[in-house]
Amino acid sequence: MSKGTPSLGKKGRKIVHIKCRRCGRVSFHRRKGYCAACGFGRTRKLRSHSWINKKKSRN
């Protein structure tokens, strides 16, 4: 197996992310076993960060 284009062409076949049971978004990683959007499978708390939502301007 060589690196580069031949090996990268095989990446599009498998479905990596499936629908999450908790948030319903298609961001649950099958192999890793946790959701990239809400953190299900890794933490009990909902995954949330301040940089995800844009700050509302006060005018």
Protein Blocks (a to p, Z undefined) as FASTA:
>chain_A
ZZhjllmmmmmmpcfbdcdfklopacbcfklopafklopojambdcddfklpccdddZZ
